[in-house]
Amino acid sequence: MLEISEDLRGLLAAMPGGGLLLDTDGVIRYSTSDAAARLGYRPADLEGLALSAIAQNCSPDLAEAMTAALRSSGEARLRVAPRMNGGGGELLALRLRAVRRGPAGRAIALLVIVQTQAEAMRRFLELNERLISVEREAARRLRAEARLAEQLAWTRVVLNSIGDAVLTTDRLGQVTWMNPVAEQLTGWNREMATGLPLARVFHILNETTRESVADPVQCCLAQGRIVGLANHTVLISRDGREYGIEDSAAPIRDDQGELHGVVLVFHDVTEQRRLAGELSYRASHDGLTGALNRVEFEQRLAQRLAEHRLTGGNDALLFIDLDQFKLVNDTAGHAVGDRLLRQLAQLIDDCLPREAQALLARIGGDEFAILIENDNPALDLARRTAARICDEVKGYRLMHAGQRFKVGASIGLVPLDRRWPNEAALMHAADSACYAAKQDGGNRVRPWCDEDASLQRLRSAAKWVHRIEEAIDAGRFVLFAQRIQPAHGHGAGLHAEVLLRMLDTDGSLILPGAFLPAAERFHLAPLIDRWVLPAVLAWLGLQGERLHAISLLSMNVSGQSLGDRIFRGFALDLLEAASPLLRSRLCLEITETAAVSQPIEAARFIDDVRRLGVRVALDDFGAGASAFAYLKRLRVDYLKIDGQYVRGLLSDPLDEATVRCFIDVARAIGARAIAEFVEDERTSQRLTEFGIDFLQGYLFALPVPLADLEPLLEEAAGSQGQQWDVSGPV
């Protein structure tokens, strides 16, 4: 059927004398009032009649005129007597022109202009112009219809090809269409599902409670806007399979805004949820024993302490330090020591009271902590639990290579009450009580008292505070560096990390693992960083032309320094005074734990130094956070993957998946990924296959004094026109 638009009707009606629109068989499909009146008819009487039936007295022959008009791009003219007055009156002029699809295309209709002879002559030019416009309009409409049909076909192809499931409903919430992915996930094929209520096809539950969740399509129909699915939703397939899904429902509206249905888009996130759960568990639990790790435990302890300030309570904290554990490590090796730790962690867990909530955490090498949430008015339950742990650990024996090892457990016990300002003070008190128990002979329980705190402060201060301060004053800190290897090709300069060592009074080197924990505990880390940063900048400033042979030199900034307003101002002043070239060679490494625990300070400091041209790396990535949302607030240049995942890359599938995930995260935020602790060729090759950007570890270079790099830089700076190859030995 020939389609006649409103625009075309208006155009015909505006023509002097009016007009008719015929199909190619000569049947009248539309007539204006003026044209019908001149022919002696009403418009309704003309529609459906053949032109030959009302124009019998024509000159020349009507059939010949129609054939001529359809075959040519011009027009055919003929004269006809009107019906009124017995066919008398002024002769009418009929002008026939074919309406074609596209320029010189197939004729799809005939346009007939009805005029008197005088009008025909007077309006010739004007009518000719209008006829051209009609032809263009018809062609445009046909092209639009063709484009719409093509777009619809492409839409179907795309929706059948994408990885997301797509399902549409009508305004009653009944299924009208679904793509192959939706068929696969729901277990329903399109023919079976069409016309069914969505709830029968799209059966969804809460993953945890197993209760039904709100139908997103009904919510969308009711609210008239895009609606998302609740978190932790699972789709129950027709065959009983479960899929974790995420989705959104959007209204389908026409050009007038009327709601006609809903399009539901959802995708399978089962594997992502499983991996996220594993990552969350890894972030909050110790990888060796399965107990909570220190970060998670201290967060929960802080939360419980805050509740105590409001409501009170009778909770207790136990701090456990194993006696004689170092002897096992030194005698039988770390693998046996790890096995012992796993077994003792299970033994301690078996001693926890079942009548109260208890949390076990491994907070150090051979240190554990237990939080007992007790409703009883006294600490009897905590004391009984601690005594039982001492007895069980004392009675345990580890057999290895014909040797029998025994250990003990020194336990400090501290009640949770309003006297503690924060969880750090509470942990210090528990540590002091534990140390007092060890000083009393070990394998015993010691409740906290003021003397224990004094003893702990005296012991730690005497051992480390004075030594650290003296090392700074006497200049007995030494800068080392370990080269970082590009994974693909050769770098354009030296890329290395600055490492700190302390010189003992006898000239021996003390590794940072010995003094940095104490520096963190007694808030001396900013003091150390205020020595390291000027020393690194001074060394870079002395390099002169050799500075061009350095790609990047990174140094660590502690979490305490990050939260220290004085240090931040000191660092920014130093960096602003340095040259732009020098700043471009510096990278500051901030641990992930510090960035997560101090998000505002971290984001502000990172933005400030990056504006100065200094690059920033997020160190120990993956060690302290269970989600990546904080990365949206931080703009960093490098992610350094925590070494625990790199070490287990070849033996642990989850470590492999984790490393892949972290590399993808780096790409997503526009950063480059660095793998630490790369110690063998197979691990290096696997990381390179994953797309890692840089590798760091003993496989490529051992730490050396920073000054030892200068001869290599001198040689590189003197080699004109040659790119410095950092793949060689340091």
C-alpha positions as CSV (number, residue, x, y, z in Angstrom):
1,M,0.0,0.0,0.0
2,L,1.3,3.4,-1.0
3,E,2.1,5.4,2.2
4,I,1.1,9.1,2.1
5,S,2.7,11.3,4.7
6,E,1.0,14.4,6.3
7,D,3.7,16.6,4.7
8,L,2.8,15.1,1.2
9,R,-0.9,15.7,1.8
10,G,-0.3,19.3,2.8
11,L,1.9,19.8,-0.3
12,L,-0.8,18.5,-2.6
13,A,-3.5,20.6,-1.0
14,A,-1.4,23.7,-1.4
15,M,-1.1,23.2,-5.2
16,P,-3.4,25.5,-7.3
17,G,-6.2,23.3,-8.5
18,G,-5.2,20.4,-6.3
19,G,-3.9,17.0,-7.3
20,L,-4.3,13.3,-7.3
21,L,-1.8,10.6,-6.2
22,L,-2.1,7.3,-8.1
23,D,-0.3,4.0,-7.7
24,T,1.5,2.6,-10.7
25,D,-1.7,0.7,-11.8
26,G,-3.5,4.0,-12.2
27,V,-5.7,3.6,-9.1
28,I,-6.4,6.9,-7.2
29,R,-5.0,6.6,-3.6
30,Y,-5.5,10.2,-2.6
31,S,-7.3,13.3,-3.9
32,T,-7.4,16.9,-2.7
33,S,-10.8,18.6,-2.4
34,D,-10.1,21.1,-5.2
35,A,-9.1,18.3,-7.7
36,A,-12.2,16.2,-6.8
37,A,-14.5,19.2,-7.2
38,R,-13.1,20.1,-10.6
39,L,-13.6,16.5,-11.7
40,G,-17.1,16.6,-10.4
41,Y,-16.6,14.2,-7.4
42,R,-16.1,14.2,-3.7
43,P,-12.6,13.2,-2.5
44,A,-13.9,10.1,-0.8
45,D,-15.6,8.9,-3.9
46,L,-12.4,9.1,-5.9
47,E,-10.1,7.1,-3.7
48,G,-9.9,3.5,-5.0
49,L,-11.2,4.4,-8.5
50,A,-9.1,4.0,-11.6
51,L,-8.3,7.2,-13.3
52,S,-9.5,5.7,-16.6
53,A,-13.0,5.3,-15.1
54,I,-13.5,9.1,-14.6
55,A,-11.3,10.4,-17.5
56,Q,-12.9,8.7,-20.5
57,N,-12.8,11.7,-22.9
58,C,-9.1,12.3,-22.9
59,S,-6.7,13.7,-25.5
60,P,-4.3,12.1,-26.0
61,D,-5.1,8.6,-24.9
62,L,-5.0,8.2,-21.1
63,A,-3.2,4.8,-21.2
64,E,-0.5,6.2,-23.4
65,A,0.0,9.2,-21.2
66,M,0.3,7.1,-18.1
67,T,2.8,4.8,-19.8
68,A,4.9,7.7,-21.0
69,A,4.9,9.3,-17.5
70,L,6.0,6.1,-15.8
71,R,8.8,5.4,-18.3
72,S,10.3,8.9,-18.4
73,S,11.6,11.4,-16.0
74,G,9.4,14.1,-17.5
75,E,5.7,14.6,-17.4
76,A,2.7,13.6,-19.7
77,R,-0.1,16.0,-20.3
78,L,-3.7,15.4,-21.5
79,R,-7.0,17.3,-21.6
80,V,-10.2,16.0,-20.2
81,A,-13.8,17.3,-19.9
82,P,-15.2,17.5,-16.3
83,R,-18.0,15.3,-15.2
84,M,-20.4,18.2,-14.3
85,N,-22.8,19.6,-16.9
86,G,-22.8,16.5,-18.9
87,G,-19.1,16.7,-19.6
88,G,-19.3,20.3,-20.7
89,G,-17.5,23.3,-19.4
90,E,-13.9,24.4,-19.6
91,L,-11.5,21.6,-20.3
92,L,-9.2,20.5,-17.6
93,A,-5.5,19.9,-18.0
94,L,-4.1,16.8,-16.3
95,R,-0.3,16.7,-15.8
96,L,1.1,13.3,-14.9
97,R,4.6,12.8,-13.4
98,A,6.2,9.7,-12.0
99,V,7.4,9.6,-8.3
100,R,10.5,7.6,-8.2
101,R,12.7,5.8,-5.6
102,G,16.0,7.7,-5.7
103,P,17.3,9.7,-8.7
104,A,16.2,7.9,-11.9
105,G,15.0,5.0,-9.9
106,R,11.9,2.8,-10.1
107,A,8.6,4.6,-10.3
108,I,6.4,4.0,-7.2
109,A,3.5,6.4,-7.9
110,L,1.9,8.8,-10.3
111,L,1.2,12.4,-9.4
112,V,-1.6,14.1,-11.3
113,I,-2.1,17.8,-11.2
114,V,-5.7,19.0,-12.1
115,Q,-5.9,22.5,-13.5
116,T,-7.8,24.5,-16.0
117,Q,-5.9,25.4,-19.1
118,A,-5.3,28.9,-17.9
119,E,-4.1,27.8,-14.5
120,A,-1.8,25.3,-16.1
121,M,-0.1,27.9,-18.2
122,R,0.1,30.4,-15.3
123,R,1.4,28.0,-12.7
124,F,3.7,25.9,-14.8
125,L,7.0,27.1,-13.2
126,E,5.7,27.0,-9.7
127,L,4.1,23.6,-10.0
128,N,7.3,22.2,-11.6
129,E,9.3,23.3,-8.6
130,R,6.8,21.8,-6.2
131,L,6.9,18.5,-8.1
132,I,10.6,18.3,-7.7
133,S,10.2,18.9,-3.9
134,V,7.6,16.1,-3.7
135,E,10.0,13.7,-5.5
136,R,12.8,14.6,-3.1
137,E,10.5,14.1,0.0
138,A,9.4,10.7,-1.2
139,A,12.9,9.6,-1.9
140,R,14.1,10.9,1.5
141,R,11.3,8.9,3.2
142,L,12.3,5.8,1.4
143,R,15.9,6.2,2.3
144,A,15.0,6.7,5.9
145,E,12.9,3.5,5.9
146,A,15.8,1.6,4.4
147,R,18.2,3.0,7.0
148,L,15.8,2.1,9.8
149,A,15.5,-1.4,8.5
150,E,19.2,-1.7,8.2
151,Q,19.7,-0.4,11.7
152,L,17.2,-2.8,13.1
153,A,19.0,-5.7,11.4
154,W,22.3,-4.5,12.8
155,T,20.8,-4.1,16.3
156,R,19.6,-7.7,16.2
157,V,23.1,-8.9,15.1
158,V,24.8,-6.9,17.8
159,L,22.5,-8.0,20.6
160,N,22.9,-11.6,19.5
161,S,26.7,-11.2,19.6
162,I,27.5,-9.3,22.8
163,G,28.6,-11.0,26.0
164,D,25.8,-9.5,28.1
165,A,22.4,-11.0,28.4
166,V,19.6,-8.8,27.0
167,L,15.9,-9.4,27.6
168,T,12.9,-7.1,26.7
169,T,9.4,-7.0,28.1
170,D,6.2,-5.2,27.2
171,R,4.4,-2.7,29.5
172,L,2.9,-5.6,31.4
173,G,6.2,-7.1,32.3
174,Q,5.8,-10.0,29.9
175,V,8.9,-11.3,27.9
176,T,9.0,-10.2,24.3
177,W,12.5,-11.0,23.3
178,M,15.8,-12.3,24.6
179,N,19.3,-12.8,23.1
180,P,21.3,-16.1,23.2
181,V,23.2,-15.2,26.3
182,A,20.0,-14.5,28.2
183,E,18.7,-17.9,26.9
184,Q,21.8,-19.6,28.3
185,L,21.7,-18.0,31.7
186,T,18.0,-18.4,32.3
187,G,17.7,-21.8,30.7
188,W,14.7,-20.6,28.6
189,N,14.7,-20.3,24.9
190,R,13.1,-17.3,23.2
191,E,10.0,-19.1,21.8
192,M,9.2,-20.7,25.2
193,A,9.7,-17.5,27.2
194,T,7.9,-15.0,24.9
195,G,4.6,-13.9,26.5
196,L,5.5,-15.3,30.0
197,P,5.7,-13.1,33.1
198,L,9.3,-12.1,33.7
199,A,9.3,-13.7,37.2
200,R,8.9,-17.1,35.7
201,V,11.9,-16.7,33.4
202,F,14.1,-14.4,35.5
203,H,14.1,-16.0,39.0
204,I,16.4,-14.1,41.3
205,L,17.3,-14.4,45.0
206,N,19.6,-12.8,47.6
207,E,22.8,-14.7,47.6
208,T,23.0,-14.7,51.4
209,T,19.5,-14.7,52.8
210,R,18.0,-16.8,49.9
211,E,15.0,-14.5,49.9
212,S,13.4,-13.1,46.8
213,V,14.6,-9.6,45.7
214,A,12.6,-6.8,44.0
215,D,11.8,-7.4,40.4
216,P,13.9,-4.7,38.5
217,V,11.4,-4.6,35.6
218,Q,8.4,-3.9,37.8
219,C,10.4,-1.2,39.6
220,C,11.4,0.3,36.3
221,L,7.8,0.2,35.0
222,A,6.6,1.8,38.3
223,Q,9.3,4.5,38.5
224,G,9.8,5.1,34.8
225,R,13.6,5.3,35.2
226,I,16.7,3.1,35.0
227,V,16.8,0.7,37.9
228,G,19.8,-1.4,39.1
229,L,19.7,-4.8,40.7
230,A,20.5,-5.2,44.4
231,N,24.0,-6.4,45.4
232,H,24.6,-10.1,46.0
233,T,21.8,-11.2,43.7
234,V,21.8,-14.7,42.1
235,L,19.8,-15.9,39.1
236,I,18.4,-19.4,39.4
237,S,18.4,-21.0,36.0
238,R,15.6,-23.2,34.8
239,D,17.8,-26.3,35.4
240,G,18.7,-25.1,38.9
241,R,22.1,-23.6,38.2
242,E,23.0,-20.4,40.1
243,Y,24.7,-17.4,38.5
244,G,25.8,-14.3,40.4
245,I,24.6,-11.5,38.2
246,E,24.6,-7.7,38.0
247,D,22.0,-5.9,35.9
248,S,20.1,-2.8,35.0
249,A,16.6,-2.2,33.7
250,A,15.8,0.8,31.4
251,P,12.4,2.0,30.1
252,I,11.6,1.7,26.4
253,R,9.8,4.9,25.2
254,D,8.6,6.1,21.8
255,D,9.2,9.5,20.3
256,Q,6.4,10.9,22.3
257,G,7.8,9.6,25.6
258,E,5.2,6.9,26.0
259,L,6.4,3.8,28.0
260,H,6.1,0.6,25.9
261,G,8.2,-1.8,27.9
262,V,11.6,-2.4,29.6
263,V,15.0,-3.7,28.4
264,L,16.9,-5.7,31.0
265,V,20.6,-6.1,30.6
266,F,22.5,-8.5,32.9
267,H,25.8,-10.4,33.0
268,D,27.4,-13.3,34.8
269,V,29.7,-12.2,37.6
270,T,30.0,-15.5,39.4
271,E,33.7,-15.8,38.8
272,Q,34.4,-12.2,39.7
273,R,32.5,-12.6,43.0
274,R,34.5,-15.7,43.8
275,L,37.8,-14.0,43.1
276,A,36.7,-10.9,45.0
277,G,35.8,-13.1,47.9
278,E,39.2,-14.8,47.8
279,L,41.0,-11.5,47.5
280,S,39.0,-10.1,50.4
281,Y,39.9,-13.1,52.5
282,R,43.5,-12.8,51.6
283,A,43.5,-9.1,52.5
284,S,42.1,-9.8,56.0
285,H,43.7,-13.1,56.9
286,D,47.2,-14.4,57.4
287,G,48.3,-16.5,54.4
288,L,50.2,-19.0,56.5
289,T,47.8,-19.8,59.4
290,G,44.4,-18.6,58.2
291,A,43.9,-16.4,61.2
292,L,43.1,-12.7,60.9
293,N,46.0,-10.5,59.9
294,R,47.2,-7.5,62.0
295,V,45.5,-4.8,59.9
296,E,42.1,-6.5,60.0
297,F,42.5,-7.4,63.7
298,E,43.4,-3.8,64.7
299,Q,40.4,-2.5,62.7
300,R,38.0,-4.7,64.6
301,L,39.7,-4.0,67.9
302,A,39.3,-0.2,67.2
303,Q,35.6,-0.7,66.4
304,R,35.1,-2.8,69.6
305,L,36.9,-0.2,71.7
306,A,34.7,2.6,70.3
307,E,31.6,0.5,71.3
308,H,33.1,0.2,74.8
309,R,33.3,3.9,75.2
310,L,29.6,4.2,74.6
311,T,28.1,1.1,76.3
312,G,30.9,-0.5,78.4
313,G,31.7,-4.2,78.4
314,N,33.8,-7.0,79.8
315,D,36.0,-7.9,76.8
316,A,39.7,-8.8,77.0
317,L,42.7,-8.8,74.8
318,L,45.3,-11.6,74.9
319,F,48.8,-11.0,73.4
320,I,50.7,-14.3,72.8
321,D,54.4,-14.6,72.0
322,L,55.8,-18.1,71.5
323,D,58.8,-19.0,73.6
324,Q,61.8,-20.7,71.9
325,F,60.3,-20.4,68.5
326,K,63.5,-18.8,67.1
327,L,65.4,-21.9,68.1
328,V,63.2,-24.0,65.8
329,N,63.7,-21.7,62.8
330,D,67.5,-21.6,63.4
331,T,67.8,-25.3,63.9
332,A,65.3,-26.9,61.5
333,G,64.8,-24.1,59.0
334,H,61.9,-21.8,58.1
335,A,59.8,-24.4,56.4
336,V,59.6,-26.4,59.6
337,G,59.0,-23.2,61.5
338,D,56.1,-22.4,59.2
339,R,54.6,-25.9,59.8
340,L,54.9,-25.4,63.5
341,L,53.1,-22.0,63.3
342,R,50.2,-23.6,61.3
343,Q,49.8,-26.4,63.9
344,L,50.0,-24.0,66.9
345,A,47.5,-21.6,65.3
346,Q,45.1,-24.5,65.0
347,L,45.8,-25.6,68.6
348,I,45.2,-22.1,69.9
349,D,42.0,-21.9,67.9
350,D,40.8,-25.1,69.4
351,C,41.3,-23.5,72.9
352,L,39.1,-20.5,72.2
353,P,35.9,-20.4,74.3
354,R,32.7,-21.5,72.5
355,E,30.4,-19.6,75.0
356,A,31.8,-16.3,73.8
357,Q,32.8,-14.6,70.6
358,A,36.6,-14.8,70.1
359,L,38.8,-13.5,67.3
360,L,42.3,-15.0,66.6
361,A,44.9,-13.1,64.7
362,R,48.5,-13.5,63.8
363,I,50.1,-10.1,64.2
364,G,53.8,-10.9,63.8
365,G,56.3,-13.7,63.1
366,D,55.5,-15.7,66.2
367,E,53.0,-13.4,67.8
368,F,49.2,-13.9,68.1
369,A,46.4,-11.9,69.6
370,I,42.9,-12.9,70.7
371,L,40.0,-10.6,71.3
372,I,37.4,-12.2,73.6
373,E,34.0,-10.5,73.7
374,N,32.6,-11.6,77.0
375,D,29.2,-10.8,78.7
376,N,30.3,-12.0,82.1
377,P,31.1,-9.4,84.8
378,A,34.7,-10.6,85.3
379,L,37.8,-11.6,83.3
380,D,37.6,-15.2,84.5
381,L,36.8,-16.6,81.0
382,A,39.8,-14.7,79.5
383,R,42.1,-16.0,82.3
384,R,40.9,-19.6,81.8
385,T,41.4,-19.4,78.1
386,A,44.9,-18.0,78.4
387,A,45.8,-20.7,81.0
388,R,44.5,-23.4,78.7
389,I,46.5,-22.1,75.8
390,C,49.7,-22.1,77.9
391,D,49.1,-25.7,79.0
392,E,48.3,-26.9,75.4
393,V,51.3,-25.2,73.8
394,K,53.6,-26.4,76.6
395,G,52.5,-30.0,76.1
396,Y,52.9,-29.8,72.3
397,R,55.9,-31.5,70.7
398,L,57.2,-31.1,67.1
399,M,59.2,-34.1,65.7
400,H,61.5,-33.4,62.8
401,A,64.6,-35.4,61.6
402,G,64.8,-37.3,64.8
403,Q,64.6,-34.1,66.9
404,R,61.9,-33.1,69.3
405,F,61.1,-29.4,69.7
406,K,59.0,-27.8,72.3
407,V,57.8,-24.2,72.7
408,G,55.9,-22.2,75.2
409,A,53.5,-19.3,75.1
410,S,53.9,-16.1,77.1
411,I,50.6,-14.3,77.3
412,G,49.7,-10.7,78.3
413,L,46.1,-10.1,79.3
414,V,44.5,-6.6,79.1
415,P,40.8,-5.7,79.8
416,L,39.1,-3.4,77.3
417,D,37.8,-0.3,79.1
418,R,37.6,3.5,78.8
419,R,41.2,4.0,79.9
420,W,42.6,3.2,76.4
421,P,42.6,6.2,74.0
422,N,43.0,4.0,71.0
423,E,43.8,0.4,69.8
424,A,47.5,1.2,69.5
425,A,47.7,2.0,73.3
426,L,45.8,-1.1,74.0
427,M,48.1,-3.3,71.9
428,H,51.2,-1.7,73.5
429,A,49.8,-2.5,76.9
430,A,49.2,-6.1,75.9
431,D,52.6,-6.4,74.4
432,S,54.1,-5.0,77.7
433,A,52.2,-7.5,79.7
434,C,53.4,-10.3,77.4
435,Y,57.0,-9.1,77.8
436,A,56.6,-9.2,81.5
437,A,55.4,-12.8,81.3
438,K,58.4,-13.7,79.3
439,Q,60.7,-11.9,81.8
440,D,59.1,-14.0,84.6
441,G,60.3,-17.2,82.9
442,G,57.8,-17.6,80.0
443,N,54.9,-19.9,79.3
444,R,52.6,-18.1,81.7
445,V,49.8,-15.5,81.8
446,R,50.5,-11.9,83.0
447,P,47.6,-9.4,83.5
448,W,48.5,-5.9,82.6
449,C,49.7,-3.4,85.2
450,D,51.5,0.0,85.1
451,E,54.9,-1.6,85.7
452,D,54.5,-3.6,82.5
453,A,54.1,-0.5,80.4
454,S,57.1,1.1,82.0
455,L,59.2,-2.0,81.4
456,Q,58.1,-2.2,77.8
457,R,58.9,1.4,77.1
458,L,62.3,1.1,78.9
459,R,63.2,-2.0,76.9
460,S,62.2,-0.7,73.5
461,A,63.6,2.8,74.1
462,A,66.9,1.6,75.3
463,K,67.3,-0.7,72.4
464,W,66.1,1.4,69.4
465,V,65.2,5.0,70.1
466,H,68.6,6.0,71.1
467,R,70.3,4.0,68.4
468,I,68.2,5.5,65.6
469,E,68.6,9.0,66.8
470,E,72.4,8.5,67.2
471,A,72.6,7.0,63.7
472,I,71.0,10.1,62.2
473,D,73.1,12.5,64.2
474,A,76.4,10.6,63.4
475,G,75.5,10.0,59.8
476,R,75.5,6.3,60.2
477,F,72.6,5.7,57.7
478,V,73.7,4.4,54.3
479,L,71.8,4.5,51.0
480,F,71.8,1.4,48.9
481,A,70.0,0.8,45.6
482,Q,68.5,-2.2,43.7
483,R,68.0,-1.9,40.0
484,I,64.5,-2.5,38.5
485,Q,64.5,-4.3,35.2
486,P,62.1,-3.4,32.3
487,A,60.2,-6.5,31.3
488,H,60.2,-5.8,27.6
489,G,63.3,-4.5,25.8
490,H,65.9,-2.2,27.3
491,G,65.2,0.9,29.3
492,A,66.5,4.3,28.4
493,G,68.3,4.8,31.7
494,L,68.8,3.4,35.2
495,H,65.6,2.6,37.1
496,A,66.3,1.7,40.7
497,E,64.9,1.7,44.2
498,V,66.7,3.4,47.1
499,L,67.1,1.1,50.2
500,L,68.1,2.2,53.7
501,R,70.8,0.5,55.9
502,M,72.1,1.4,59.3
503,L,75.8,1.2,60.2
504,D,76.3,-0.3,63.6
505,T,79.1,1.0,65.9
506,D,81.3,-1.9,64.8
507,G,80.8,-1.1,61.1
508,S,78.4,-3.9,60.3
509,L,75.2,-3.2,58.4
510,I,71.8,-3.4,60.0
511,L,69.0,-4.2,57.6
512,P,65.8,-2.1,57.9
513,G,63.7,-5.1,59.1
514,A,65.5,-4.7,62.4
515,F,65.0,-1.0,63.1
516,L,62.1,0.2,61.0
517,P,59.4,-1.6,63.0
518,A,60.7,0.1,66.2
519,A,60.9,3.4,64.3
520,E,57.2,3.0,63.3
521,R,56.2,2.0,66.8
522,F,57.8,5.0,68.4
523,H,57.0,7.4,65.6
524,L,60.6,7.9,64.5
525,A,59.8,7.1,60.8
526,P,59.2,10.8,59.8
527,L,62.6,11.6,61.4
528,I,64.3,8.9,59.2
529,D,62.4,10.1,56.1
530,R,63.6,13.7,56.7
531,W,67.1,12.3,56.5
532,V,66.6,10.1,53.5
533,L,64.8,12.6,51.2
534,P,67.5,15.3,51.3
535,A,70.2,12.7,50.9
536,V,68.6,11.3,47.8
537,L,68.0,14.8,46.3
538,A,71.6,15.7,47.1
539,W,72.9,12.6,45.4
540,L,70.8,13.3,42.3
541,G,72.0,16.9,42.3
542,L,75.6,15.9,42.3
543,Q,75.3,13.8,39.1
544,G,75.4,16.7,36.7
545,E,75.3,15.4,33.1
546,R,75.0,11.8,34.5
547,L,71.5,12.7,35.6
548,H,70.4,12.1,32.0
549,A,71.4,8.5,32.3
550,I,68.9,7.9,35.2
551,S,65.4,6.9,34.2
552,L,63.9,6.9,37.7
553,L,65.1,6.6,41.3
554,S,62.4,5.7,43.8
555,M,62.4,6.0,47.6
556,N,60.0,4.9,50.3
557,V,57.9,7.3,52.3
558,S,56.4,5.8,55.5
559,G,52.7,6.0,56.5
560,Q,53.6,8.1,59.5
561,S,55.4,10.6,57.4
562,L,52.3,10.7,55.1
563,G,50.2,11.7,58.1
564,D,52.7,14.2,59.4
565,R,51.9,17.7,58.4
566,I,55.4,19.0,59.2
567,F,57.0,16.3,57.0
568,R,54.7,17.0,54.1
569,G,55.5,20.7,54.2
570,F,59.3,19.9,54.6
571,A,59.1,17.5,51.6
572,L,57.2,20.0,49.3
573,D,59.6,22.8,50.1
574,L,62.6,20.6,49.2
575,L,61.0,19.4,46.0
576,E,60.0,22.9,44.9
577,A,63.6,24.1,45.4
578,A,64.9,21.2,43.2
579,S,65.2,21.6,39.4
580,P,62.4,20.2,37.1
581,L,64.9,17.7,35.6
582,L,65.9,16.4,39.0
583,R,62.2,16.1,40.1
584,S,61.4,14.2,36.9
585,R,63.9,11.5,38.0
586,L,62.4,11.0,41.4
587,C,59.6,8.6,42.4
588,L,58.1,8.4,45.9
589,E,56.8,5.0,47.0
590,I,53.8,4.9,49.4
591,T,52.6,1.7,50.9
592,E,49.0,0.6,50.1
593,T,48.2,0.3,53.8
594,A,49.2,3.9,54.4
595,A,47.2,5.1,51.4
596,V,44.1,3.2,52.6
597,S,44.4,4.2,56.3
598,Q,45.0,7.9,55.5
599,P,43.1,8.4,52.2
600,I,42.7,12.2,52.4
601,E,46.3,13.0,53.4
602,A,47.6,10.4,50.8
603,A,45.5,11.9,48.0
604,R,46.5,15.5,48.8
605,F,50.2,14.7,49.1
606,I,50.2,12.6,45.9
607,D,48.5,15.3,43.9
608,D,50.9,18.0,45.3
609,V,54.1,16.1,44.4
610,R,52.8,15.0,41.0
611,R,52.1,18.6,40.1
612,L,55.8,19.2,40.7
613,G,56.7,16.4,38.2
614,V,57.6,13.8,40.8
615,R,56.1,10.3,40.1
616,V,54.4,8.2,42.7
617,A,54.3,4.4,43.2
618,L,51.9,2.4,45.4
619,D,54.1,-0.1,47.2
620,D,53.1,-3.5,48.6
621,F,50.0,-3.4,46.5
622,G,47.5,-6.2,47.5
623,A,48.8,-6.5,51.0
624,G,46.4,-4.3,52.9
625,A,43.1,-3.6,51.0
626,S,40.1,-5.8,50.2
627,A,38.7,-3.5,47.5
628,F,40.1,-1.1,44.9
629,A,37.6,1.7,45.3
630,Y,40.3,3.9,47.0
631,L,42.3,3.9,43.7
632,K,39.6,6.2,42.3
633,R,40.9,8.9,44.6
634,L,44.6,8.3,44.1
635,R,46.5,9.2,40.9
636,V,49.7,7.1,40.9
637,D,52.2,6.2,38.2
638,Y,53.2,2.7,39.4
639,L,51.7,-0.2,41.3
640,K,54.3,-2.5,43.0
641,I,52.7,-5.9,43.5
642,D,53.3,-7.3,47.0
643,G,56.0,-10.0,46.9
644,Q,53.9,-12.6,48.7
645,Y,51.9,-13.1,45.5
646,V,55.0,-13.1,43.2
647,R,56.6,-15.8,45.3
648,G,53.6,-18.1,45.0
649,L,52.9,-17.4,41.4
650,L,54.1,-20.7,40.0
651,S,52.6,-22.9,42.8
652,D,49.4,-21.2,43.8
653,P,46.6,-20.7,41.1
654,L,45.0,-18.0,43.3
655,D,48.3,-16.1,43.4
656,E,48.5,-16.4,39.7
657,A,45.0,-15.0,39.3
658,T,45.7,-12.3,41.8
659,V,48.8,-11.1,39.9
660,R,46.9,-11.1,36.6
661,C,44.2,-9.0,38.3
662,F,46.6,-6.5,39.7
663,I,48.3,-6.0,36.3
664,D,44.8,-5.4,34.8
665,V,44.1,-2.9,37.6
666,A,47.3,-1.0,36.8
667,R,46.3,-0.8,33.2
668,A,42.8,0.4,34.1
669,I,44.1,3.3,36.1
670,G,46.8,4.2,33.6
671,A,49.7,3.1,35.8
672,R,52.6,0.6,35.2
673,A,53.0,-2.6,37.2
674,I,56.2,-3.6,39.0
675,A,56.6,-7.1,40.4
676,E,58.9,-7.4,43.5
677,F,60.8,-10.4,44.8
678,V,61.5,-12.0,41.3
679,E,64.1,-14.6,42.1
680,D,64.0,-17.2,39.3
681,E,63.8,-17.2,35.5
682,R,60.5,-19.1,35.3
683,T,58.7,-16.5,37.5
684,S,60.2,-13.7,35.3
685,Q,59.0,-15.4,32.1
686,R,55.5,-15.9,33.5
687,L,55.2,-12.3,34.7
688,T,56.4,-11.1,31.3
689,E,53.7,-13.2,29.6
690,F,51.1,-11.6,31.9
691,G,52.2,-8.2,30.6
692,I,54.1,-6.9,33.6
693,D,56.0,-3.7,32.9
694,F,59.0,-4.0,35.4
695,L,60.7,-6.7,37.4
696,Q,62.6,-6.3,40.7
697,G,64.5,-9.0,42.6
698,Y,67.7,-10.9,43.2
699,L,67.4,-12.5,39.7
700,F,68.4,-9.2,38.2
701,A,70.4,-7.3,40.8
702,L,71.5,-7.3,44.4
703,P,71.3,-4.1,46.4
704,V,74.5,-2.1,46.2
705,P,75.7,1.1,47.7
706,L,74.2,4.1,45.9
707,A,77.6,5.5,45.2
708,D,78.6,2.3,43.3
709,L,76.2,3.3,40.5
710,E,78.1,6.5,39.6
711,P,80.8,4.8,37.4
712,L,78.1,3.2,35.3
713,L,76.3,6.5,35.0
714,E,79.6,8.2,34.0
715,E,80.2,5.6,31.3
716,A,76.6,6.0,30.0
717,A,76.8,9.8,30.0
718,G,80.1,9.6,28.0
719,S,78.7,7.3,25.3
720,Q,77.3,9.9,22.9
721,G,74.4,8.8,20.7
722,Q,74.0,5.5,22.5
723,Q,71.0,4.5,24.6
724,W,72.0,3.2,28.0
725,D,71.2,-0.5,28.5
726,V,70.1,-1.2,32.0
727,S,69.7,-4.9,31.4
728,G,73.3,-5.6,32.3
729,P,74.6,-6.3,35.8
730,V,74.8,-3.6,38.4
